[in-house]
Amino acid sequence: MSQTKKEQVISHLRYLRKELREMHLDIKEDGLFPEAGEIRKIMAQLEALLELVEGNTRIQSNPKAA
């Protein structure tokens, strides 16, 4: 993995960890669950991170998918 891609992944993971930690604290302290939109946002970011990590590997492994 290139250094730039590695730095992007690390940055994404730090941000997601922070967001999930805040959600967890809200649930623990107030018993309030996050809004559905917040969860969808985190899920979309996790999907983007997975695509970044996988890169062209998924495309190369299944060339007939296109």
C-alpha positions in Angstrom: 0.0 0.0 0.0 1.4 3.4 -0.9 2.3 5.8 1.8 -0.4 8.3 0.7 -3.1 5.6 0.7 -1.9 4.4 4.1 -2.2 8.0 5.5 -5.7 8.3 4.1 -6.8 5.1 5.7 -5.3 6.1 9.0 -7.0 9.5 8.8 -10.4 7.8 8.0 -10.0 5.3 10.8 -9.2 8.1 13.4 -12.3 10.1 12.3 -14.6 7.1 12.4 -13.3 6.0 15.8 -14.0 9.4 17.1 -17.5 9.5 15.7 -18.3 6.0 17.0 -16.8 6.9 20.4 -19.1 9.9 20.7 -22.1 7.8 19.7 -21.2 5.3 22.3 -20.9 7.9 25.0 -24.3 9.4 24.1 -25.9 6.0 24.5 -24.1 5.3 27.8 -24.7 8.6 29.4 -28.1 9.7 28.1 -29.6 6.5 26.7 -30.1 8.3 23.5 -29.5 6.4 20.3 -28.0 8.2 17.3 -30.2 9.4 14.5 -30.6 7.0 11.5 -28.9 9.6 9.3 -25.8 9.6 11.5 -25.6 5.8 11.3 -26.0 5.9 7.5 -23.2 8.5 7.3 -20.8 6.3 9.3 -21.8 3.3 7.2 -21.1 5.2 4.0 -17.7 6.3 5.3 -16.9 2.7 6.2 -17.8 1.7 2.6 -15.6 4.4 1.2 -12.7 3.2 3.4 -13.2 -0.4 2.3 -13.1 0.7 -1.3 -9.9 2.7 -0.6 -8.2 -0.2 1.0 -9.3 -2.7 -1.6 -8.4 -0.4 -4.4 -8.2 -2.2 -7.7 -7.9 -5.6 -6.1 -11.7 -6.2 -6.4 -11.7 -5.0 -10.0 -8.8 -7.2 -11.0 -10.2 -10.3 -9.3 -13.5 -10.1 -11.2 -12.9 -8.5 -14.6 -16.3 -9.9 -16.0 -18.3 -7.9 -13.5 -18.1 -4.7 -15.6 
